Amino acid sequence: MLLFIVFGGLIGLFAGGLIGLFLGAALGYGVGVFMLGVLLSRGLGAIQQQFLDSTFAVMGALCKADGKVTRDEIRVAEQYFERFGLSQEQRRGARDSFNRGKSEDFDLDGEVTRLRGVTRGNQPLLQLFLQVQLSAIAADGVLDDAERDMLMRVARGLGLSEADVARLEAMLRGGGGAGQTSGGSLDDAYAVLGVESSASDAEVKKAYRRLMSKYHPDKLASNGMPENMRSVAKERVREIRNAYDRIKKQRNREQAA
């Protein structure tokens, strides 16, 4: 932005003296605002499109991890069309991506690398992506070894750890999956917040506030999360809050005893 202002001011100065300097700087500022707005919007759109394409392509690969794609798995993928509120055009694109992912020559590692690159390794955004994958393949209540191995392969490609996957699994058990109600064990609640049960009240609250800020839907959207996935982000925020509430209630009971 400063470059546009300085450049415009210099041109104005040479062309019209002191008055030209101010007019040129103002014009440079206006051009800078326009150019940055166009570039940023296009960049954000590219991230959102890649995010959506990769979501269904990787989902297709995971669903075929055991060698076949069942009708139930296809139905789960289509349920995400509804959940994300995809338009007819977006649904066609999602089906194409899903079919691309389940093809024999699908480059899973390349797809994951592209997604990681376009999101610049934004961990909250990538964890949201992995949350969708986990909830999709676990929707039938079964997560076999082949699916879990591929899920870990995806996680590593995204720069995420086993601890990140364990936290997502804890969230899923606590109600993070589609159609589940909030619940889960106290251990799962601590796992969701990423703290030990021995953590102090202050440490638990700090972890809670950090996660609530990190996974706020507006912040994720500004980093490239498609608007269609806002419901998933809200779901994650809700589960973080539920985990914190479970821990607080248990600790209050223990203090009152």
C-alpha positions as CSV (number, residue, x, y, z in Angstrom):
1,M,0.0,0.0,0.0
2,L,2.8,2.4,0.9
3,L,4.4,1.7,-2.5
4,F,1.3,2.9,-4.3
5,I,1.1,6.1,-2.2
6,V,4.8,6.9,-2.7
7,F,4.7,6.2,-6.4
8,G,1.6,8.2,-6.9
9,G,3.0,11.1,-4.9
10,L,6.2,11.2,-6.8
11,I,4.4,11.3,-10.1
12,G,2.2,14.1,-8.8
13,L,5.1,16.0,-7.5
14,F,6.9,16.0,-10.9
15,A,3.7,16.7,-12.8
16,G,2.2,19.4,-10.6
17,G,4.4,20.4,-7.7
18,L,3.2,20.3,-4.1
19,I,-0.5,20.1,-5.0
20,G,0.3,17.3,-7.4
21,L,2.1,15.5,-4.6
22,F,-1.0,15.4,-2.5
23,L,-3.3,14.5,-5.4
24,G,-0.9,11.8,-6.6
25,A,-0.6,10.3,-3.2
26,A,-4.4,10.2,-2.8
27,L,-4.8,8.6,-6.2
28,G,-2.0,6.1,-5.4
29,Y,-3.9,5.2,-2.2
30,G,-7.1,4.6,-4.1
31,V,-5.4,2.4,-6.7
32,G,-3.7,0.5,-3.9
33,V,-6.9,-0.2,-2.1
34,F,-8.5,-1.4,-5.4
35,M,-5.6,-3.6,-6.4
36,L,-5.1,-5.2,-3.0
37,G,-8.8,-5.8,-2.8
38,V,-8.9,-7.6,-6.1
39,L,-5.8,-9.6,-5.4
40,L,-6.9,-10.7,-2.0
41,S,-10.4,-11.6,-3.1
42,R,-9.0,-13.7,-5.9
43,G,-6.5,-15.3,-3.6
44,L,-9.1,-16.2,-1.0
45,G,-11.4,-17.6,-3.7
46,A,-8.6,-19.9,-4.9
47,I,-8.1,-21.2,-1.4
48,Q,-11.8,-21.8,-0.9
49,Q,-12.1,-23.7,-4.2
50,Q,-9.0,-25.8,-3.5
51,F,-10.3,-26.5,0.0
52,L,-13.7,-27.7,-1.3
53,D,-12.2,-29.8,-4.1
54,S,-9.6,-31.4,-1.8
55,T,-12.3,-32.2,0.8
56,F,-14.3,-34.4,-1.6
57,A,-11.3,-35.8,-3.5
58,V,-9.6,-37.0,-0.3
59,M,-12.9,-38.2,1.0
60,G,-13.2,-40.4,-2.1
61,A,-9.7,-41.8,-1.5
62,L,-10.5,-42.5,2.2
63,C,-13.8,-44.2,1.4
64,K,-11.9,-46.5,-1.0
65,A,-9.1,-47.2,1.4
66,D,-10.4,-50.7,2.1
67,G,-10.6,-51.5,-1.6
68,K,-14.2,-50.6,-2.3
69,V,-16.7,-47.7,-2.0
70,T,-20.0,-48.8,-0.6
71,R,-23.4,-47.3,-1.2
72,D,-23.4,-46.2,2.5
73,E,-20.2,-44.2,1.9
74,I,-21.6,-42.6,-1.2
75,R,-24.7,-41.6,0.8
76,V,-22.5,-40.1,3.5
77,A,-20.6,-38.0,0.9
78,E,-24.0,-36.8,-0.5
79,Q,-25.1,-35.9,3.0
80,Y,-22.2,-33.5,3.1
81,F,-23.6,-31.9,-0.1
82,E,-26.7,-31.1,2.0
83,R,-24.8,-30.1,5.1
84,F,-22.6,-27.7,3.2
85,G,-25.6,-26.3,1.3
86,L,-23.9,-26.8,-2.1
87,S,-25.5,-25.5,-5.2
88,Q,-26.2,-27.8,-8.1
89,E,-23.0,-26.7,-9.8
90,Q,-21.0,-27.2,-6.7
91,R,-22.5,-30.6,-6.2
92,R,-21.4,-31.6,-9.7
93,G,-17.9,-30.4,-8.9
94,A,-18.0,-32.3,-5.5
95,R,-19.0,-35.5,-7.3
96,D,-16.3,-35.1,-9.8
97,S,-13.7,-34.5,-7.0
98,F,-15.0,-37.6,-5.1
99,N,-14.7,-39.8,-8.2
100,R,-11.3,-38.4,-8.9
101,G,-10.2,-39.3,-5.3
102,K,-11.4,-42.9,-5.6
103,S,-9.7,-43.5,-9.0
104,E,-6.7,-45.8,-9.1
105,D,-4.3,-43.1,-10.3
106,F,-5.3,-40.5,-7.7
107,D,-2.3,-38.7,-6.3
108,L,-3.3,-38.4,-2.6
109,D,0.0,-37.0,-1.4
110,G,0.1,-34.4,-4.2
111,E,-3.5,-33.4,-3.4
112,V,-2.6,-33.0,0.3
113,T,0.5,-31.0,-0.6
114,R,-1.5,-28.6,-2.8
115,L,-4.0,-28.0,0.0
116,R,-1.3,-27.4,2.6
117,G,0.5,-25.0,0.2
118,V,-2.5,-23.0,-0.8
119,T,-3.6,-22.6,2.9
120,R,0.0,-21.8,3.9
121,G,-0.1,-24.5,6.5
122,N,-2.8,-22.8,8.5
123,Q,-3.3,-25.4,11.2
124,P,-6.8,-24.6,12.4
125,L,-8.0,-24.7,8.8
126,L,-6.2,-28.0,8.1
127,Q,-7.6,-29.5,11.3
128,L,-11.1,-28.5,10.2
129,F,-10.4,-30.3,6.9
130,L,-9.3,-33.4,8.8
131,Q,-12.3,-33.2,11.1
132,V,-14.6,-33.5,8.1
133,Q,-12.6,-36.5,6.8
134,L,-12.7,-38.3,10.1
135,S,-16.4,-37.7,10.7
136,A,-17.2,-38.9,7.1
137,I,-15.3,-42.2,7.3
138,A,-16.5,-42.9,10.9
139,A,-20.2,-42.1,10.1
140,D,-20.9,-45.9,9.7
141,G,-19.5,-46.5,13.2
142,V,-16.5,-48.4,11.8
143,L,-12.9,-47.0,11.3
144,D,-10.9,-49.9,10.0
145,D,-7.1,-50.1,9.9
146,A,-6.8,-49.2,6.2
147,E,-8.9,-46.1,6.7
148,R,-7.0,-45.1,9.9
149,D,-3.6,-45.6,8.2
150,M,-4.6,-43.4,5.3
151,L,-6.1,-40.8,7.6
152,M,-2.7,-40.6,9.4
153,R,-1.0,-40.4,6.1
154,V,-3.2,-37.4,5.2
155,A,-2.6,-35.9,8.7
156,R,1.2,-36.1,8.3
157,G,1.0,-34.6,4.8
158,L,-0.8,-31.7,6.3
159,G,1.8,-31.2,9.0
160,L,-0.5,-32.5,11.7
161,S,0.4,-34.9,14.5
162,E,-1.1,-38.1,16.0
163,A,-2.0,-35.9,19.0
164,D,-4.1,-33.7,16.6
165,V,-5.9,-36.8,15.3
166,A,-6.5,-38.1,18.8
167,R,-8.0,-34.7,19.7
168,L,-10.3,-34.9,16.7
169,E,-11.3,-38.5,17.7
170,A,-12.1,-37.3,21.2
171,M,-14.2,-34.5,19.8
172,L,-16.0,-37.0,17.6
173,R,-16.8,-39.3,20.6
174,G,-18.0,-36.2,22.4
175,G,-20.5,-35.3,19.8
176,G,-18.5,-33.8,16.9
177,G,-19.9,-36.2,14.3
178,A,-22.9,-35.6,12.3
179,G,-26.1,-36.8,14.0
180,Q,-24.4,-37.3,17.4
181,T,-25.4,-35.7,20.6
182,S,-23.0,-34.0,22.9
183,G,-21.4,-36.3,25.5
184,G,-18.2,-38.2,25.9
185,S,-16.0,-38.9,28.8
186,L,-14.1,-36.5,31.0
187,D,-10.8,-37.8,29.5
188,D,-12.2,-36.9,26.1
189,A,-13.0,-33.4,27.3
190,Y,-9.4,-32.8,28.4
191,A,-8.2,-34.2,25.1
192,V,-10.4,-31.8,23.2
193,L,-8.8,-28.9,25.1
194,G,-5.3,-30.4,24.7
195,V,-4.6,-30.3,28.5
196,E,-3.9,-32.9,31.1
197,S,-6.4,-33.6,33.9
198,S,-3.8,-32.3,36.3
199,A,-3.9,-28.9,34.7
200,S,-4.9,-26.0,36.9
201,D,-8.2,-24.1,36.5
202,A,-6.2,-21.2,35.0
203,E,-4.5,-23.5,32.5
204,V,-7.8,-25.1,31.5
205,K,-9.4,-21.7,31.0
206,K,-6.4,-20.4,29.0
207,A,-6.5,-23.5,26.7
208,Y,-10.3,-23.0,26.2
209,R,-10.0,-19.3,25.3
210,R,-7.1,-20.0,22.9
211,L,-9.1,-22.6,21.0
212,M,-12.2,-20.5,20.9
213,S,-10.3,-17.7,19.3
214,K,-8.3,-20.0,17.0
215,Y,-11.4,-21.8,15.6
216,H,-13.8,-18.9,15.5
217,P,-15.7,-19.2,12.1
218,D,-15.0,-15.7,11.1
219,K,-11.3,-16.1,11.6
220,L,-11.3,-19.4,9.6
221,A,-13.3,-17.8,6.8
222,S,-10.7,-15.0,6.6
223,N,-8.1,-17.7,6.1
224,G,-9.9,-19.4,3.2
225,M,-12.6,-21.6,4.8
226,P,-15.5,-21.9,2.3
227,E,-18.7,-20.3,3.6
228,N,-20.3,-23.7,3.1
229,M,-18.3,-25.2,5.9
230,R,-19.2,-22.5,8.5
231,S,-21.5,-25.1,10.1
232,V,-18.6,-27.4,10.7
233,A,-16.6,-24.6,12.3
234,K,-19.5,-23.7,14.5
235,E,-19.8,-27.4,15.5
236,R,-16.1,-27.4,16.5
237,V,-16.6,-24.3,18.6
238,R,-19.6,-25.9,20.3
239,E,-17.7,-29.0,21.1
240,I,-14.8,-27.0,22.6
241,R,-17.3,-25.1,24.8
242,N,-19.0,-28.4,25.8
243,A,-15.7,-29.9,26.8
244,Y,-14.9,-26.9,28.9
245,D,-18.3,-27.0,30.5
246,R,-17.9,-30.7,31.4
247,I,-14.6,-30.1,33.0
248,K,-15.9,-27.1,35.0
249,K,-18.9,-29.0,36.3
250,Q,-16.8,-31.9,37.4
251,R,-14.4,-29.7,39.2
252,N,-17.2,-27.7,40.8
253,R,-18.7,-31.0,42.1
254,E,-15.3,-32.1,43.5
255,Q,-14.8,-28.7,45.3
256,A,-18.3,-28.9,46.8
257,A,-17.8,-32.4,48.1
